[in-house]
């Protein structure tokens, strides 16, 4: 915004310097039109020279990182309904960020994954290391959207996440048919 203000001020100044004394009483409207055109032309050239933006910046699409550790299955177990519920939650988050083309799995390592592979994932990594995802998001200049159950090995790495990053803390799917103790 400041660059545009400088460009407009420069255009007004040049128009005023060029046409302030040139107007006789009968030529004021013609001189005013010429001054306006000169001012606009100078302002546009100055804006181009200063690199003024033509439109507001669009936010970058986020890097979506899905926690693929076995901790997701700890409470829910390995039965198919629990894993399907987990995949459904993941797909909902990924579909909420349809503009993003960057999708990775994190756990023992950082791996690229496609949207179609999410429906076949089985979380099985022994650890959840966030640092590689934070570093990749920072290198790409994108915010990070981390989908996790909250069990992270290096949660302090999130303090270095790019501006606009989010942590989506999803609940683990409950195991079907679990015994519930009542007292």
Buried (B, 14 or more C-beta within 10 A) or exposed (E): EEBBEBBBEBBBEBBEEBBEEEBEEEEEEEBEEBBBEBBBEBBBBBBEEEEBEEEEEEEBBBBBBBBBBBBBBEBBBEBEBBBEBBBEBBEEBBEEBEEBEBBBBBBBEBBEBEBEEBEEBEBEBEBBBBBBBBBBBBEBEBBBBBBBBEBBBEEEBBEEBBEEBBBBEBEBBEBEEEEEEEE
